[in-house]
């Protein structure tokens, strides 16, 4: 690894990402002058994902994180796909190996699993029913993490029915308790113990709430993978109803810890990275308040 390693992030709507702050501090903690570069796509962009990956490799990056809308599309472009990424059918981390090949990994899955175990606890999932909102890249990571934690039934909703059907088909292979696909979230809200928003709804730039909050009960636990903002409309209203809640901070930090290890072969300090996350999130929010006037 060079004295000035370079990694990055490919995706849309990523200008508010905290990944640069997390990874660059992790480099500094190891005495390295590393950089994390945002490779942002606009909807009108004529570049392709394949071109962006090749450019990142050509300039000597160790690898890239991949986010919306490329987590599934990246798989056919890779030479190898590791276990969790293969299971979920999505990758958020691409490593450029020393032999010039590319390998894909899903650290979102392990990141969400670790965060949920720590912040909500595994007993709230094992043998229980959970409603998952969103069947894209994040939804794939969330559902497989829930399976790993022993969930009994997953109720899955995505307005893109074809995407939901694809994920349900993958999840149902070999499972005694098949995934239940929904035409609307209300069909399952009364029967589940937990709810996870794995969609973009509620993220800055994607305003709204993915669920009618009148469906929430005080004995629900509610998670959201979004961390921009940290308290989405869904979480704010869930808290008012007495629900236990989990924002996207833990998943973001834990997936970054694992991505950093894959990129560099070095271990990041997870508690330090969490402190940096909250400092960077507070600075980001102050900047947004100023921009909003």
C-alpha positions as CSV (number, residue, x, y, z in Angstrom):
1,X,0.0,0.0,0.0
2,X,1.4,3.4,-1.0
3,X,2.1,6.2,1.5
4,X,-0.9,8.1,0.1
5,X,-3.6,5.5,-0.6
6,X,-6.7,6.5,-2.4
7,X,-10.2,5.0,-2.2
8,X,-13.6,6.4,-3.2
9,X,-17.4,6.2,-3.5
10,X,-19.5,5.8,-6.7
11,X,-23.2,6.8,-6.6
12,X,-25.9,9.4,-7.0
13,X,-26.8,12.1,-4.5
14,X,-23.6,11.5,-2.5
15,X,-22.4,15.0,-1.8
16,X,-23.4,14.7,1.9
17,X,-21.8,11.4,2.4
18,X,-19.7,11.1,5.6
19,X,-17.6,8.4,4.2
20,X,-14.6,10.7,3.4
21,X,-14.5,11.9,7.0
22,X,-14.6,8.3,8.4
23,X,-12.0,6.8,6.0
24,X,-9.6,9.7,6.0
25,X,-9.5,9.8,9.8
26,X,-8.9,6.0,9.9
27,X,-5.9,6.6,7.6
28,X,-4.6,9.4,9.9
29,X,-4.9,7.1,12.9
30,X,-2.6,4.7,11.1
31,X,-0.1,7.4,10.1
32,X,-1.2,7.5,6.5
33,X,-2.1,10.4,4.3
34,X,-5.0,8.6,2.6
35,X,-7.8,10.3,0.6
36,X,-11.4,9.3,-0.1
37,X,-12.8,10.7,-3.3
38,X,-16.5,11.1,-4.2
39,X,-17.4,10.0,-7.8
40,X,-20.9,11.3,-8.2
41,X,-23.2,10.5,-11.0
42,X,-26.0,12.8,-12.2
43,X,-29.1,11.2,-13.8
44,X,-28.0,12.8,-17.0
45,X,-24.5,11.5,-16.8
46,X,-23.2,9.8,-19.9
47,X,-20.5,7.9,-18.1
48,X,-21.2,4.2,-17.4
49,X,-20.5,2.4,-14.2
50,X,-18.0,0.3,-16.0
51,X,-16.1,3.4,-17.1
52,X,-16.1,4.8,-13.6
53,X,-14.7,1.6,-12.2
54,X,-12.0,1.4,-14.8
55,X,-11.0,5.0,-14.3
56,X,-10.8,4.4,-10.5
57,X,-8.6,1.4,-11.1
58,X,-6.4,3.2,-13.6
59,X,-5.6,6.1,-11.2
60,X,-4.4,3.6,-8.6
61,X,-7.3,3.4,-6.2
62,X,-7.3,0.6,-3.7
63,X,-11.0,0.2,-4.4
64,X,-14.4,1.9,-4.2
65,X,-17.6,1.8,-2.2
66,X,-20.7,1.6,-4.4
67,X,-24.1,3.0,-3.4
68,X,-27.5,3.8,-5.0
69,X,-28.3,3.0,-7.7
70,X,-25.4,0.7,-8.5
71,X,-25.2,-2.0,-5.8
72,X,-26.8,-4.6,-7.9
73,X,-25.6,-3.4,-11.3
74,X,-22.0,-3.7,-10.3
75,X,-22.0,-7.5,-9.9
76,X,-21.7,-8.5,-13.6
77,X,-18.7,-6.2,-13.9
78,X,-16.6,-7.9,-11.3
79,X,-14.2,-10.8,-11.6
80,X,-15.1,-12.3,-8.2
81,X,-18.1,-11.9,-5.9
82,X,-17.6,-12.8,-2.2
83,X,-20.0,-14.7,0.0
84,X,-22.3,-12.0,1.4
85,X,-22.5,-10.1,-1.9
86,X,-23.3,-13.3,-3.7
87,X,-26.0,-14.2,-1.2
88,X,-27.6,-10.8,-1.3
89,X,-27.2,-10.2,-5.0
90,X,-25.6,-6.8,-4.3
91,X,-22.2,-5.3,-3.5
92,X,-21.3,-2.0,-1.8
93,X,-17.5,-2.6,-1.8
94,X,-15.2,-3.3,-4.7
95,X,-11.6,-4.1,-4.1
96,X,-9.0,-3.7,-6.9
97,X,-6.7,-6.6,-6.2
98,X,-2.9,-6.6,-6.7
99,X,-3.3,-8.9,-9.7
100,X,-5.5,-6.4,-11.5
101,X,-8.8,-8.3,-10.8
102,X,-11.8,-6.9,-9.0
103,X,-13.7,-8.5,-6.1
104,X,-17.1,-7.5,-4.7
105,X,-18.2,-7.6,-1.1
106,X,-21.3,-6.6,0.9
107,X,-20.3,-4.9,4.1
108,X,-23.8,-3.4,4.4
109,X,-25.0,-6.8,5.4
110,X,-22.5,-7.3,8.2
111,X,-22.8,-3.6,9.2
112,X,-26.6,-3.8,9.7
113,X,-26.3,-7.1,11.5
114,X,-23.8,-5.7,13.9
115,X,-25.7,-2.5,14.5
116,X,-29.0,-4.2,15.1
117,X,-27.5,-6.7,17.5
118,X,-25.9,-3.9,19.5
119,X,-28.7,-1.3,19.4
120,X,-31.9,-3.2,19.4
121,X,-30.7,-6.7,20.4
122,X,-31.0,-10.1,18.7
123,X,-33.9,-11.2,20.9
124,X,-36.1,-8.6,19.2
125,X,-35.5,-10.4,15.9
126,X,-35.1,-14.1,16.6
127,X,-38.3,-15.9,16.0
128,X,-40.2,-12.6,15.2
129,X,-41.8,-11.0,12.2
130,X,-40.3,-7.9,10.6
131,X,-41.6,-5.6,8.0
132,X,-38.9,-4.4,5.5
133,X,-39.6,-1.3,3.3
134,X,-37.4,-1.4,0.2
135,X,-36.0,-4.3,-1.9
136,X,-33.0,-2.5,-3.5
137,X,-29.4,-2.9,-2.5
138,X,-29.9,-1.8,1.1
139,X,-33.1,-3.9,1.4
140,X,-31.1,-7.0,0.3
141,X,-28.5,-6.4,3.0
142,X,-31.1,-5.8,5.6
143,X,-33.2,-8.9,4.8
144,X,-30.2,-11.2,4.8
145,X,-28.9,-9.8,8.0
146,X,-32.4,-10.4,9.5
147,X,-32.2,-14.0,8.3
148,X,-28.8,-14.4,9.9
149,X,-30.2,-13.1,13.2
150,X,-33.0,-15.7,13.1
151,X,-36.1,-13.8,12.0
152,X,-39.1,-16.0,11.5
153,X,-41.0,-14.1,8.9
154,X,-40.1,-11.2,6.6
155,X,-42.9,-9.0,5.2
156,X,-41.4,-7.2,2.2
157,X,-42.8,-4.1,0.4
158,X,-41.4,-2.2,-2.5
159,X,-43.4,-0.1,-4.9
160,X,-41.3,-1.7,-7.7
161,X,-43.0,-5.1,-7.6
162,X,-40.6,-6.7,-9.9
163,X,-37.7,-5.8,-7.6
164,X,-39.6,-7.1,-4.6
165,X,-40.4,-10.4,-6.4
166,X,-36.7,-10.9,-7.3
167,X,-35.6,-10.4,-3.7
168,X,-38.4,-12.6,-2.4
169,X,-37.4,-15.3,-4.8
170,X,-33.8,-15.3,-3.6
171,X,-34.8,-15.2,0.1
172,X,-37.3,-18.0,-0.2
173,X,-34.8,-20.5,-1.5
174,X,-34.4,-23.1,1.2
175,X,-36.4,-21.3,3.8
176,X,-39.2,-23.0,5.7
177,X,-40.9,-19.6,6.3
178,X,-41.2,-17.9,3.0
179,X,-41.0,-14.1,2.6
180,X,-44.4,-12.5,2.4
181,X,-44.7,-9.9,-0.4
182,X,-47.1,-7.0,0.2
183,X,-49.2,-4.8,-2.0
184,X,-49.0,-2.2,0.8
185,X,-47.2,-1.9,4.1
186,X,-50.4,-1.7,6.1
187,X,-51.1,-5.4,5.3
188,X,-48.4,-6.4,7.8
189,X,-47.8,-3.6,10.2
190,X,-50.3,-4.9,12.8
191,X,-48.7,-8.4,12.8
192,X,-44.9,-7.5,13.0
193,X,-42.7,-6.7,15.9
194,X,-40.1,-4.7,14.0
195,X,-40.0,-2.3,11.0
196,X,-37.0,-1.3,8.9
197,X,-36.9,1.4,6.3
198,X,-34.4,0.3,3.7
199,X,-35.7,2.6,1.0
200,X,-34.5,6.1,0.0
201,X,-37.7,7.7,1.3
202,X,-36.8,10.1,4.1
203,X,-33.3,10.8,2.9
204,X,-32.3,14.4,2.1
205,X,-33.4,14.9,-1.5
206,X,-36.1,12.1,-1.2
207,X,-38.6,13.8,1.2
208,X,-41.4,11.9,2.8
209,X,-42.2,9.0,5.1
210,X,-42.2,5.4,3.8
211,X,-45.0,4.3,6.2
212,X,-48.3,5.7,7.6
213,X,-47.2,6.5,11.1
214,X,-50.7,5.7,12.4
215,X,-49.7,2.1,11.9
216,X,-46.9,2.3,14.5
217,X,-47.4,0.9,18.0
218,X,-45.3,1.6,21.1
219,X,-44.1,-2.0,21.2
220,X,-42.7,-1.8,17.7
221,X,-38.9,-1.3,17.2
222,X,-38.2,0.8,14.1
223,X,-34.9,1.0,12.2
224,X,-33.8,3.2,9.3
225,X,-30.7,2.7,7.2
226,X,-30.7,6.4,6.3
227,X,-28.2,8.7,8.1
228,X,-28.8,11.9,6.1
229,X,-30.6,13.1,8.2
230,X,-29.9,11.0,11.3
231,X,-33.4,11.4,12.5
232,X,-35.8,10.8,9.6
233,X,-39.4,11.7,9.7
234,X,-40.2,8.0,10.3
235,X,-37.9,7.8,13.3
236,X,-39.0,11.1,14.8
237,X,-42.7,10.0,14.7
238,X,-41.8,6.5,15.9
239,X,-40.1,8.0,19.0
240,X,-43.2,10.1,19.7
241,X,-45.2,6.9,19.8
242,X,-42.8,5.3,22.3
243,X,-41.0,2.9,19.8
244,X,-37.4,1.8,20.2
245,X,-35.5,3.2,17.3
246,X,-32.3,2.8,15.5
247,X,-30.9,5.3,12.9
248,X,-28.4,4.6,10.2
249,X,-25.3,5.6,12.1
250,X,-24.3,2.2,13.4
251,X,-24.8,0.5,10.0
252,X,-22.8,3.2,8.3
253,X,-19.9,3.0,10.7
254,X,-19.7,-0.8,10.9
255,X,-19.8,-1.3,7.2
256,X,-17.1,1.4,6.8
257,X,-14.9,-0.5,9.4
258,X,-15.2,-3.7,7.3
259,X,-14.7,-1.9,4.0
260,X,-11.6,-0.2,5.3
261,X,-10.1,-3.6,6.3
262,X,-10.9,-5.0,2.8
263,X,-9.3,-2.0,1.1
264,X,-6.2,-1.7,3.2
265,X,-5.7,-5.0,5.1
266,X,-5.6,-2.8,8.3
267,X,-8.1,-2.6,11.1
268,X,-9.9,0.7,11.8
269,X,-10.8,1.7,15.4
270,X,-14.6,1.3,15.5
271,X,-15.3,3.5,18.6
272,X,-13.1,6.2,17.2
273,X,-14.9,6.0,13.8
274,X,-18.2,6.3,15.6
275,X,-17.0,9.5,17.3
276,X,-15.8,10.9,14.0
277,X,-19.2,10.0,12.5
278,X,-21.1,12.0,15.0
279,X,-18.7,15.0,14.8
280,X,-18.9,15.0,11.0
281,X,-22.7,14.6,11.0
282,X,-23.0,17.6,13.4
283,X,-20.8,19.7,11.1
284,X,-22.8,18.6,8.1
285,X,-26.1,19.6,9.7
286,X,-24.7,23.0,10.7
287,X,-23.6,23.6,7.1
288,X,-27.0,22.6,5.8
289,X,-28.7,24.9,8.3
290,X,-26.5,27.8,7.0
291,X,-27.3,26.9,3.4
292,X,-31.0,26.8,4.2
293,X,-30.7,30.4,5.5
